[in-house]
Amino acid sequence: MFADRRDVLPARACRNAPRRPVAGDGLRRGARRISDVPDDFGAFTTVIAPTALCRESGPRYGALRVDDPGELIAALPAMVGFVPECSLVVAVLRPGPSPTIEAVVRFDLGDGGHERIETYAACLAQICSVEGAREVLAVVVDDRLPEPVGPHRAPRPGPASALPDDRAPGRVVTALDKQLARRGIEVSGAWAVCAIETGRWWWNLFDPGERGVVADPTASPVALAQVLDGRTIHRSRAELTALLARDDELSERVAARLGAATDAAHDRFTRAVRHDDLDHYRRNIVEYALWQVANAESGAELGDTEIARLVVGLRDQVVRDSLFALAIGEHAAAAEDVWLTMVRASSGSDRADAAVLLAYSAYVRGDGPFAGIALDTALTAEPVHSLAQLLETALRNGLRPESLRRLGRSGHATAAGLGLDLGPEAL
């Protein structure tokens, strides 16, 4: 799955992280136990499944190897979609001869102590329940930690030693382990690192004498697979969030054109009602949206008038429902560009509607962090947006993306009712 910041409220404490399948000879002695039967070298095989949570299908590339904790830690930015900072990152393992990482979930290391850990444990328990998992791996990332100065040296003293007790990585993992144990789930391995950067030291929280060096995150097989798949690994969550920030200048220009766009839509709607042909009215709006998606795919930028017309068009629920089909079609990426532009250019319920289309598209393609941020954007703009609430609940509870493709298929059916064929479903 994918993960996010705890993302803001304890009630929405988790997100999931997109990733590429990864196989390995194991995390060498980095965990207390990853499977019941070690291999001949005392190492364990760990695989990130081709059908891992929030991935619709396996990658077009072969299995990729992660051989030790340093390489696993280096792969986390690609798994999460951005470089985690001040975070607890947890990998949920599916049992088997070669345990499978089914979900990677990121939480904020904020204040809250015991109550915060209880919330995280409850979130993880829900995800483990979905996958039938009984083991997890944990990584604490916090730049205030005292970093080891060598492979056999204790962590050096520093400002991080003043961390509150409930922020100390050992205490965080111990508290999490206790909470999960009550639910029949074990923290099988746990590591800490100050930052996910090449050459930084990691250490084992169950055996502090064991440590190693973080590999180059940009050279991680998982990162390379993400790049080949056209995905961006952002430098921070803030950078990802900034993509959806409202563009005040653009919003003002679009707002100045909303009145005319609304009047024109009202006139067309009135004529359609008079002629008992609402399908024609809605079909024209969907066709206009498809035209703009095609323009975006060719590299053209949306003009202010086009954005205003789309914003008004999306106020019709039948139109909105139809456009969810684009998320599972061949032009999903271009459609996302259009929805993103609309999110940045609008406010209130208009912003929420566009953000939900964007979130759904990100969700079904396996980009959980971006989906979560888009849903936060929608719920901030319109706290009672019912579909945003439903998608947020699905994301929080670990519902697989393929389960949500039904919404896109329903969009195809709605469009067909308007006399439109939105093309084949992409695999």
N, C-alpha and C positions, 0 to 999 in steps of 0.2 A: 504494500500500500504506500501511502505517502504521508508525510507528516508536516506539521506546521507548528507554529509557534506556541502552542497550547492555544492556541490562537486567540487570545484576548480574554475570554471568560472561562471560568472553571467549568461551566456547563458545556463548553465546547472545547474540551481540553486536548483534542488530538486531531491530527491530520495524517495523511499517508504520503509516502514518497514514491515517485515513479522510478523505475530502474530497469536495467538490462539484466537478463539471466547471467549468473556468474557461477562457475563451478570451481572447485579448488581441491587441492590435496589436504587442505585443512588449515585451521588456525592453530599452529603448533603450540601446544601446551598453554595456549593463551586463556583457555577457559577451564573451569573445574570439570565440566563435562559438556560435550556437545552431542555425543551419542553414547549409547551404552557400550559399544564395541569400538575401541580405537584401532587404527590401522597398525601396520608393522612398525611404524616409526613413532608411535605414541601420538600421532596427529589424527585429526578428524576431517572427514569430508563434509564440506558445506556447499550447498548449491542454491543459487537464487533461481527459482523456478521459471521456466518459459511462460507459464501461465500464472505468474505471481500476481498477488492482489493488485488491483488497479492497473493491470496490464491486460489488454484485450487478447493478445496472442504473443507468442514468443518472437524474438527479434529475427531478422533475416541473417544474422551472423551466428557463428557457432558458439558453443559454451565458452565462457570466459573464466579465467582462473583467478582466485584470490587465495594466496598461500599462507598468510599470517596476519595477525592483528593489525600490523602497520599498513598492509595493503587493504584490509577491510576498512580501516579508518580513512585511508586515502580515497576509497570509493564512495564514502558517505555523501560528499557534495553532489555527485552524479545521481545517487539514489534519492536524495531529498529534493534536488533541483536547485539548490543554492548551498553556499558554504555555511554550515551551522556554527553559531557562536552562542556562548552561554546557554548550552542546550544539553538535554538528556536525549540521546538517540537510542531507540530500542528496536532490535531486529527480532521479529517473531518467527520461530522455527516450526516448520511442519515436521512431525516425526517420520522416521524412516531410516533405512540403512545409510542413506546419504541425506542427512537433515536438510531441509529446504527453507530458505528465508522467504517467507510468504508476505511479510509486511515489514516496512521500516517506518517507524513512527517517531516524530520529533516533538519534544516538549520544552517549554521555557524553563530555565532554572531561575525562577523568580522567587518572591517571598511566598509564604503560605505554610511552610513547614509540613507537619503531619497531614493536614487537610489536603494540601496540594498533592502529596504522594498518594493519598487515598484516591483522589480524582484520577491521577495518572494510572494507578493500578486498575481502577474500574474500567477505564477506557481500554487498557491492554487486555483485560479479561474478556471484554466484549469481542475484541478482534480475535483473540485466541479461541474463543468459543466458535466463531465463524469458521475457523480453519482447523479446529480440533487440535490445536497446538498446546503443548505442555511445557515448552522451554522458550526462553528468550535470551538474547545477548544485549548487553547495555554498554554504551560509551558516553562518558561525561566529557563535554567540551567546555572549558572555562578558562579564559586568559588570566584569571586571578589566582590560579593554582600555582603552587611552587613546583617548578619544573625540575626533573632530574638533570644532573649535569654530566651523566655518563651511564654506561650500561650497568655498572655495579655500585653506583653512588646513590645515596639517599637524595630525595628532593631538596634543592637548595632553599634556604629560608628567603622570604620575600614578602611583599605586601599581601600576597594571596593567603599567607598563613593566618591573616586576620579575618578570613571568611567566617561568617556565622556558622555555628555547628550544623545547622540544618542545611547549609550549602556545601559542606565538606563532601567530596565525591564518595568517600567510603560510607558516610552516614546516609547519603541519598540512596545509594545502591542497596545498603543493608535494609533501610526502611522499605524500599520498593520490594526487595526480596521477601520480607516478612508479609507485606500486604498481598503479594502474589501467591505466596505459599498457602495462605488461607483459601485461595481459590484453586489450589492444585497445580500451580504454575511455578517453575523454577527459573531463577536467573542463573544460567549455566556458565556464563562468562561475563566479565566486566572489566573495562579499561578506562583510563583517563588520559586526556591530552589537553594541553593549554590552547592549542590552535591546530587546525588541520592545514598544515603547511609542510612543504618538503623539508625533511631533516629534523623536525620537532620530535622530542621524545614522547613516547607513550609508555604507560606502566599499567601493570595488572593490579586491579584493586583487590583481588583475592590473594595475590602473591606479589607484594610490592617489590620484591627482589627481581622479578622478571620484567624486563622492559626492552624497548627496541625503538627504531626510528620510523617515522611516517614516510611512506613512499611519496613520490611526486603525484599529487592528485590529478594533475592535467594529463598524466601518462597512464592513469588507471584504465584497465580494459573497459570498465563500466563507463568511464567518461568518454573514451574513444567511441564506444558504441552509441552513446547519446549524441555525440557530434555527428557521427555518420547518419544518424536518424533525424538530423536537422534540429535537435533540441539545444537550447542554451542553458548552460549552468551558470547561474548568477552568483555574483560575489557575496551577496548577503540577502537576507529576506527583505530588508528595506529596499534594496534595488528592485526586487520582484514586485513589491507593493507599489513602488513608485510608477510602475507601468500603468496602473489603474487610477492614478491620481487625476483629479479633475483639472482640466486645462481651462483656467478662468477666461483667458482671452478668446479661445475657441468657443467656450460655452456662451459668452456674451454675444458673439457673432451669430451663433446658431439660434439663441433665444430671440434675437431680433427678427429672425425669419420664421419663427414658429407660428406667429399669428396668421401670416399669409398661408402657410402650409396647412394650418388647422381649418381656415376658412375654405380653402380649396377642397380639402378632404370632406368637409361637411357638405359642400355642394354636390360632390360626387356621390356621397352616401345618400343624400336626399333623393337624387335622381334614381339611384339604384332601388331604394325603397318604393318609390313611385311606380317603377316598372317591375317590381317584384323580382329583382335580379341582384341580390346581395352577393351571390357567388361571383358574379362578374366584377363587382367592386373589389372584393377581396382578392380575386385572382389577379387583378391588375396590380395590387399592392405587392403581392408575393413575386410577381414577375419583375416588378421594379427592384425589389430587394435582390433578386437573382442577377439582374443586370449590374447592380452595384458590386455584388460579389465577384462577378466576372471582370469588372473594371479593376477591382482590387487585385485580382489574380494576375492581371496584365501589368500591374505596377502603378496604376493611376491612383491619385489621392482623391478622397471624397471632398466635394465642395460643401460649403456651408448650407446651401439650399438643398443639396442632396441629403445631407445629414438630417436637416429639419424635416424633410418629407419622410425619411425613414423613421424618425422618432415618432412622428404622428401616426404613421402606418402601423407601428408596433403596438399602438394602444388598442388595436382590435385583437381580441384573444384568439380568434380563429386564425388570423395571420400569424401571430406568435407561435401558436401550436404547430402550424405547418412548418415553420422555419427551424424547429428543433431537428427536423429530418436532415438538415445540412451537416449536422455534427457527425453523422455516420455515413456521409457520402464522400465523394472524391474531392469535393471543394471545401472541406472542413477548415483547412488552414486559412484560406481566403475569407471565409465567413467569419472566422475568429478575428481577423484583422478589422473587418467591418464592425463587429460588435464592440471590439476594444475602442475603436474611434468613437463610437456612439456613447460608450461609458464615460469617456473623457470629456465629451461634449455636452452632456445632459445632466439633469439633476432630478431629485425626487423619484417618483414612481417610474419616470422614463429611464432614468439611470439604472434603477433596479431591474427593469425588464431586460435591458441590454446586458446587464451584468449576469443575469440568470442564464441567458443564452450562451454567454461566454463561459460561465462556470460549467454548464452542462457539457459543452464541447470539450473543455479541458478534462473534465471528469472521465468521459468515455474514452479519451485517448490516453488516459493513465497519468495525467499531470495533476496529482492531488494537491500539492501546495498552491498552484495557481488557481485551481478550482476552489479551494478553501478561501483564498484571498478574495476571489471574485464574489463568492457567496457572502463574505463579510461586508464587501462593498454594497451588495444588494440589500442586505439586512440593515445596514447603516442608513441607506437611502430610504428604505421602506421596511421598518421592523416587522410588519405583519404580512409581508409578501409570502403567501402560502407555499408556492413552489420552491422558493429559496429555502424556506424552513424545511421542507421535505428533503431536498437535495442535501442540505447541511446535515440533517439527521442520518441520511444514508451514508454520507462521507464519514461522519463521526463513528458510526457503527460498523464500518468496514464492508459495506455492500460492494460487491464486485462491479466493475464498469459494465461487464457484459449483461448484468441483470438490468442495467438502466437503458440498454439499447432499445428496450420496448418503447420508451418515450419517443425516440427518434423514428421508430417504425410507425408509431401512432401519428407522428407528423406526416409521414409519407401518405398514410391513409387519409388524413385530413386534407392534404393537398390534392390527392386523387379525387376527393369529393368536390373539389373546386375545378376539376378538369385539368390538373397539372401532374406531370410525371417528373419527379425530382431526381430521377436517375437511380442507378443501382446502389445498393448498400455496399460500402467499402469493407473489405475483410481486414 
